[in-house]
Amino acid sequence: MLGLSDLGTVVRTVLDRRLAAGSTAPIAVALSGGGDSRALALMAADWAQVHGRRLAILTVDHGLNPDSAAWSAACAALAVRLGATFHPLAWTGDKPAQGLPAAARAARHRLLADAARAIGARVILMGHTASDLAEAAAMRAEGSTTPSPREWAPSPAWPEGRGVFLLRPLLAASRAQVRGWLTDLGETWIDDPANEDQRFARARARLAEPPAVAPLAALDPELAALAAGAQIDAAGVVSLPRVRLPERLVAAAALCAAGTARPPRADRLARIMQHLPLEEPFITTLAGARIQAKGERALFMREQGELLRSGIADLVLAPGEQTVWDGRFEITTQRVAVIAPLTGHAAQLPRAQRAALHDVPVRARAALPVVLDGDQAACPLLEETPGVSVRNLVRERLLAAAGAVEREP
Ligand SMILES: Nc1ncnc2c1ncn2[C@@H]1O[C@H](COP(=O)(O)OP(=O)(O)OP(=O)(O)O)[C@@H](O)[C@H]1O
């Protein structure tokens, strides 16, 4: 059991290990105003001061409780007290009747990630505790697919969370321990009544399961090494050895190659895992990706049919605009540019690019982005295109997903 006086030391150790001491980027804290994130903000402020780092407080108002504006105001007041910048964020979209907690969570992660990127922060600190780990386990026992919060993980929001990591330094402490620490300091906090609302699986889990002390998130060096060894071409096609591929890497490679965000279904993934190591050629789709296994390698690429079915339209970018196209390519323009999938435009490419296209697997070609100029097309991935720059996000995302990035970039 973690003693109260040890809590600060544990958190400092995690921050020392994961944050880059010499970085000039601000450190973001996701502050709900609840006890856990409040304690975390206090500890992070100490660490930031010692290391000369700026602190930014991010608070999302979900608009679900009449008191939420007052909660945000309390967070703003703490930011002032800690000398941190305060970034109020609001979930203004439609609120679904079903699945409200999941929708709120997805919106929260998108807002937090966008805000972090806007201020140049690479890490968002979150206040999950060992009690949250125990609750996630209890919810899974109830049939939910809730993943366990990990100490260090890329933001689940995609593409908003590109390059942004979540750090949970309180995972080894129970909620009661964190609150004991706050009480000792004379601090108060907000209790969100939704946490006690028994209609939500999460609240039932809070009652059901006594908190357990969390093991530190185990890093899987094999997974990270395999991801680091992946061959990824300019078109974003991922090539991995087909035998001894861990299931997690297959799922991550599919998501990254497809640019999609929704994790694949467990039963589909399990079926693929049965076929993948066999010797016969094997073709399937997963999470918007096409998987082609032949010989000793498996290729993961965007499934072109899914791209076209996603209703991707010709996109007009203004000068200076940046977008993530199909979840795979970050495109920045210095001029007006019309971006479209290559399908139907291959004959409009200059000769050199048509030749370069031969190096791209046939079934990956239609899902490449091209810039249309009248009756001309150009693919910035095949050849430099004036006024348009493109960054392939596939490798960076795969490395982050596989745990190959262990600390603040
Ligand atoms: N409204 C909010 N504004 C900012 N941060 C928040 C907000 N709500 C939650 N958080 C952050 O998320 C942490 C966990 O909160 P909570 O347990 O309510 O969310 P969760 O849905 O279980 O987490 P996750 O989003 O990782 O699934 C908090 O300690 C805090 O850091």
PDBQT file of the ligand as one rigid body, heavy atoms in Angstrom, charges set to zero:
ROOT
HETATM    1  N1  LIG A 501     -14.230  17.921 -17.913  1.00  0.00    +0.000 N 
HETATM    2  C1  LIG A 501     -12.945  17.587 -17.926  1.00  0.00    +0.000 A 
HETATM    3  N2  LIG A 501     -12.031  18.513 -18.289  1.00  0.00    +0.000 NA
HETATM    4  C2  LIG A 501     -10.714  18.194 -18.312  1.00  0.00    +0.000 A 
HETATM    5  N3  LIG A 501     -10.234  16.994 -17.968  1.00  0.00    +0.000 NA
HETATM    6  C3  LIG A 501     -11.099  16.041 -17.607  1.00  0.00    +0.000 A 
HETATM    7  C4  LIG A 501     -12.504  16.278 -17.555  1.00  0.00    +0.000 A 
HETATM    8  N4  LIG A 501     -13.097  15.144 -17.153  1.00  0.00    +0.000 NA
HETATM    9  C5  LIG A 501     -12.123  14.252 -16.945  1.00  0.00    +0.000 A 
HETATM   10  N5  LIG A 501     -10.917  14.776 -17.211  1.00  0.00    +0.000 N 
HETATM   11  C6  LIG A 501      -9.595  14.132 -17.080  1.00  0.00    +0.000 C 
HETATM   12  O1  LIG A 501      -9.762  12.738 -17.203  1.00  0.00    +0.000 OA
HETATM   13  C7  LIG A 501      -9.357  12.098 -15.998  1.00  0.00    +0.000 C 
HETATM   14  C8  LIG A 501     -10.250  10.899 -15.763  1.00  0.00    +0.000 C 
HETATM   15  O2  LIG A 501     -11.551  11.342 -15.633  1.00  0.00    +0.000 OA
HETATM   16  P1  LIG A 501     -12.737  10.344 -15.731  1.00  0.00    +0.000 P 
HETATM   17  O3  LIG A 501     -12.396   9.152 -14.904  1.00  0.00    +0.000 OA
HETATM   18  O4  LIG A 501     -13.990  11.099 -15.450  1.00  0.00    +0.000 OA
HETATM   19  O5  LIG A 501     -12.694  10.044 -17.274  1.00  0.00    +0.000 OA
HETATM   20  P2  LIG A 501     -12.666   8.682 -18.065  1.00  0.00    +0.000 P 
HETATM   21  O6  LIG A 501     -13.712   8.829 -19.078  1.00  0.00    +0.000 OA
HETATM   22  O7  LIG A 501     -12.662   7.518 -17.172  1.00  0.00    +0.000 OA
HETATM   23  O8  LIG A 501     -11.218   8.782 -18.685  1.00  0.00    +0.000 OA
HETATM   24  P3  LIG A 501     -10.831   8.440 -20.159  1.00  0.00    +0.000 P 
HETATM   25  O9  LIG A 501     -11.265   9.657 -20.880  1.00  0.00    +0.000 OA
HETATM   26  O10 LIG A 501      -9.340   8.268 -20.207  1.00  0.00    +0.000 OA
HETATM   27  O11 LIG A 501     -11.588   7.208 -20.467  1.00  0.00    +0.000 OA
HETATM   28  C9  LIG A 501      -9.471  13.179 -14.954  1.00  0.00    +0.000 C 
HETATM   29  O12 LIG A 501      -8.660  12.891 -13.832  1.00  0.00    +0.000 OA
HETATM   30  C10 LIG A 501      -9.003  14.388 -15.707  1.00  0.00    +0.000 C 
HETATM   31  O13 LIG A 501      -7.593  14.416 -15.809  1.00  0.00    +0.000 OA
ENDROOT
TORSDOF 0
